[in-house]
Amino acid sequence: MKIKLKYYLLLLACMSINQTYAQNQTNRWYWGWNCGIDFNTGIPVYQDQTILSSGVAASTMCDTNGNLLLCCNHERIVNSEGHTLPNGSNIIGSGWACMGALIVQQPGSKHLYYMFTVSEEQPNNIGMYYSVVDMYLDDGLGDVISTMKNIPIADAWAASNKLTSVRHANDEDIWIITRNFKTDQYYVAFLLTADGLETEGVISPVQERSDNNNEGSMKISTDKKHMAAAYRTDTDVGDEAYRVCIDICSFSASSGNIELLYTISKNPDNTTLQYQPWAVEFSSDSKLLYVTYHDLFDDIMELYQYDMQYVGDSAQFKQSEIFIAQGPVNGLQLARDGKIYCTGHTPSEYGYVSVIHEPWKRGTDCNYQANAIYLNGRKTSWFFPNMLLDHLYRFEWEGECAHHPIAFQP
């Protein structure tokens, strides 16, 4: 209480405010088979507006007021009216790639947006591409610049299923992160700056995996110190325990370097294939990691929680595992309200969104609720839209207090 009172008095004492702002760029989600929810009121509300059917790969982008600007799947980009941009079709991508599409705004620009795609696993692994949308075109509704469409990225020539983004430590530039497979095995981070995309990535080598072993999501913690990536498969390749596991990594927002610390698996030994990790997500305070697994023996999805205070010790981290729930838990996505939202297991069949209401709390106190939001007959897919981590901060404030600059961030 004393700490809260101190902050209240500090805010009241501020003599002038330069600016206050909120991150509203992720307030509208469109994904799956014409599903949509709106967070602009602070509470997720189902949206009946048909914008885009996306399957698995999807991303959306709003302006700073939470008004929809762009939405994409693996092959086309649509505007706020749900119409395909004049040059927004025939995008190179893969509809079943787990994190197959991403839209981010170019730092320092009010009108340029980059769309990235990665492919699914072999035999359809075609790598990573990007296109650039100029919102000044088509009377302010936006269009893809003709000379900046479907540009391949050489350092991600075999990227698939893993694609995420986070701001650099300078709080301006953006890291675009993926995972390369085939003969060159590494995580790679590309820096997007006010001058454009640096296509020579920061390469972090990792141990080799089969191209059949790379489905699952990848996320950065909100404190930007760690990264987790899930790998699942339906085929027998190599060491069972290794190929069906989660990479636990350190991450540097300054350098873009990623270090694989260790892997964890729920399978009891190297020959038993029961649990396939599918999705990962961190709590908004970075203290807890959530993972969904597919239990092949019972054909059901399960949700587990891990305590990040033990991340420095693989054995303690694994022992911190707590079972949370069975049922409609698959894709996981943190939202601006601090909650984590969950899709169902079977694409095109689940018509709800489930919610972890208090994901910063340990164990079942996290308050998981199945079937929390009805999608009015629309069906979700495995994953929610891909989005920049920094747009999910719950509160930001900058100004002056007693003529001294001050900033608050979560």
N, C-alpha and C positions, 0 to 999 in steps of 0.2 A: 504493500500500500504506500509506503514512504517513497519507493522508487517511482510509482505512478504519479504521486502528488508532485514529486520533483519535476517530472517531465511536463505536467500540466502547468505548473508555475513558470517553467522555462518558456513554454509556448506563449503564455499570457504576457510574459515580459518582453517578447519580441517587439521591437519598435517598427520594423518594416519587413515586408515580405516581398521578395523578388518574384517568386512564382511557386504555385502549388500545382501538382499534377498527379494524375493516376494513369496507370498502364491499362488502357481499354482495348488494345489491339487484338486481344484474344477473347473478347466478350461474346462473340458469336461463333458457334461451332456448327459446321455442316459436314456430314460424313455418312458413310453407309448408303443405304437405299433411301435417299432423300430425307434423312434424319436431320433435325436442327434443334438447338437449344440456345437461349439468349440469357446472358448473365448481367445485362445492363442495369437491372433493378437491384442487383445484389443477390437475387435468388434465381436459380436456373429455371427458365420458363420454356416449355415446348414451343417450337416454331413450326407453323403449318406451311410456311413458304417453301416452295420447291426450288432449290438452287442447283443442286448437282448430285447425281448418283455416283458414288466414288468407289464402291467396293472396299478395298483395304487402304490403298494409298490416297491420302487426302491432306489438304492444308487450307487454312483460311486466314485472312488478314483484314482487320478493321482499321479505321482511323483513330485518332486519340480520343474521339468522343464515342467510340464504340459502334460507329456506322460501318456496315460491311463495305469493303472495297473490292476484294478479290477472293476467289475460291478456286481450288484446282483439284483434279485427280491426276492420274498418271499420264493422261493423254490430251487434256484440254484445260484451259483457264477460262473462267466465266467472271463477269462483272457483277456489280451490286444488284442488277436487275435479273440476274440468272441467265444472261445471254453470253454465248461464247464470244470472246474477243475476236475481232476480224482476222487476226493472225494468230489466234490462240488455240487452234486445233493441231493435230498431228504432232503433239509433244512426244518426245521419246521417253518412255518409262515402262513400268510394269504394274498392272493393276493389283496383283497379289503380293507385291513387295510390302513387308510389314511396316516400314517407315518410309514408304516409297516416294513421298512428295513433301516439299517444304517451301514456304514463302517467307522471305525476310526483306525488310526495307534496307536499302543501302544507307550506311551511316552518312550523315551530313546532307542527305538529299530528301526533299519533300515529295518527289514524284517518281523515283526509280525503285523498283522492287525486283528482287532476284527470285526465280523459281528453280529449285533443284529437284532432280529425280535420281533415284537409284533403282536397280532392277531387282528381280527375285533371283533365287539360286539357279544353278545350272539345270538344264541346258540353256536357260534364257538369260544368263548373266551377261549383260551388255555394258555394265559400268555406270558411271555417273555423268549427268549432263546438267547444263543450266541454260536458262533463257531469262531475258530482262524485259520487264514491263514498264512502259512509260505512261504514267497516269495523266499526262497532258494530252495524250493522243485520244482520238475518237470522242471529242467533245467532253473530255474529262472523265470518261468511263474506263480509259486505259486500253492499251494494245501492246503486243509484243513487238519490240524493235526488230525489223526484218534482218538486220545484220547481227543480231544478238539472240539467235534462236537455236536450240539444240546443239550447244557447244560442248563437245566432250572434254573431260578433264583427265589428262594423261596419268596423273598420279593416283587416280581412282578408276583405272581402266577395268578393274574386276570388282568394283564395289557392289554390294547387294544387301538389302534388308535392314541395314543399319544407317540411320541418318538423324542427326540431332544438331542443335545449335545453342550457343551461349555467348554472351558478350565477353570481350577481352577484359583484362584487369583494368584497362584504361577507361572502361565504361562507355566506350564509343564504338570501337570495331567489333566485329562478330566472328567467332569461330564456327565454321561449318565442319562437322565431324562425321566421318564414315569409317567403314572397315573394308579393306581390300582383301580379296581371296586369290584363288588359283596359285600361280607360282610365286607371287609376291604377297606375303602375308604380313599385314600391319594395320594398325589404326592410323588414320591420317586426318590432320586438322588444317583447313584452309582459312585464311584470314580475309574477310570482306571489309574493306576500308572505304573512305570517301573517294579514293581513286579507283575503286573497283575490286575485283576478285584477284587475289594472289594465287595463281594456279600451281605454284610450287609449294606443296604442302609440307607441314611438319610431320615427319614419318616416325612412328613408334612401332618397331618390329615386335611381333608376338609369335607364339608357337603356331604351327600349321594346323589348319582344320580343312575338312572336306567341304566342297561347295554344296554338298547335301546337308550340311550341318550348321546353317546360319540363320534360320528363322528365329524370330523373337525381337523384343524391343531393346533399346539402349538409352539410358538417361544419365544426365549430369546432376549431382546434388546442388541444391540452391546456394550452398556456400562455395561452390565451384572447386571443391577439393577432391571429389571422388566421382567415379563413373562406374556404372554397372551395366552389363550387357548379357542378355539371355540367349542361349543357343539350344534349339530343340531339333529333332529329326524324326523321320519315319522309316529310315533305312539303316541297316547295320554297316557302319563304317568305323573301323579302328577301335580304340579304347572306349568302351561304353561309358565309364564314369566321366571321362574327359569330355566326350562329345556332347553329353547331355548335362550341361552345367551352366553356371553363371560366372562370367569374368568379373572380378572385383579389382578395380584399378584406382590409382591416384591420378589426379588431373591438375595441370597448371594452367590457370587462366592467363598468365603472363606469357608463357612460351608456347602453349598448345601441346606440350608434351604429355603423353599418357604412358603410365607404367603399370603393367599387369602385376598385381600383388600376389594373387592366387585365384584359384577357381573353387567353387563349392557345388556340391551335388546332393540331392536328397536320396539318390539310389544307394542301397546298402553296400554294394560291392561293384567290381568292374564288369560283371557279367549280367547283372540284373537291370533290365530296362523297364522301370515302372513309372518314374516321374519325369516329365518333360517340362522344363521351365519355359514360360511363354512371354511374360511381361514383367517389367520392373518399374518402380517409381519410388522417389524419395518423399518423405514428409517435408512440409514447407520450412521446417527448422533444421533439416538435414540430419536429424537425430535418429531417424528410423528408415529402414528400407523395406518396401513391400514387394513380394514376388508371387506371381501366380504359376501354379503347376498343373499340368494335365496328368491325372492318375490314370494310366492306361489300363490297370487291372480292373478298376471300377468304372472307367470311362466318365470321370467327373472332374471338374475344376476345383482347385483348392487354393486358398489365400493364406500366405504366411508373412510373418514380420520378423525382421532382424534388427538388432541394436547396434547402431554405428559407433557407439563408444568403444566397442571391442574390435573395430575393423583392423586394428594393427596386429591382431593375433588371429590367424585363420581358425584355430580350434575353438577359441572363445566366441568368435563371431558365429560359427556354425552352431555352437551350443546355445546361443541366444535366440535361436529360432523358436517362434511361437505360432501355433496354428490359430487362425482367425475364423475361417468360414469355408464351407463347401457350397457350390452352386454357381450362380451367374457371376463369376469373376474371371476375366480374361485380360483384355487390354486395360491398362491403368493410365490415368491422366490427372495430374495435379491441375487445379483451377485457381482462379484469382481469389476465391473465397476460402482458400486454404484446405479445401476438401479434395479427396481423390475419387475420381469417377471410374466406374467399371463397366465394361461391355460383357456380353454373354459369350458362351463357348462356340456355338454354332452360327456361322454367318447366315444372314437372311431369315433366321428363325426367331431371334430374340427381340422383342419389341419394347424393352425397358432399358433404363440405365440404373445401375446400382451405385451406392455411395458409401465411402468411408468418411463419416462426418467429422471425426476428430483424430486424424491420422498421426498427430503428434503425441498421442497417449499410448502407453505400453499395453500390449495384450488386447483382449477383447474390449477394453475401455475405449478403444479407437472408434467404436460405435458403427460397425458395418451394417448397412441396411440394404437388403436385396429388393430389387424391383421398385426403387424409390421414385423414378420418373417414368410415366407412361408416354410412349412415343406416338400415340394415337393411330396405331396400325402400321406405322413405318417400322422397318427392321434395321437393326444396327449391324455393323460388321465387326471384325476382330479388334480394330484399333480406332481411336479418336483422331481428330486432325492433329497433324504435327505442327509444333509452334515453338517460337523462341522462348527459352527458359525465363529470361529477364522480364518478359511481358506478364509473367505470372506472379510477380511480387504483389503483395496485398496492399502495401502502402509505401509511398515515397513523398518526401517533403524537402524542399530546399528554400532557404531564405536567410535573413539576417536577424541576429538577436544581439542587442546592445552593440550594434555596428560590427558584429563579428559573423562571418559566414558560418552556417550550420546546416547539416543535412541529416535526415533520418532515413534509414532503409532497414528492411527486415533482416 
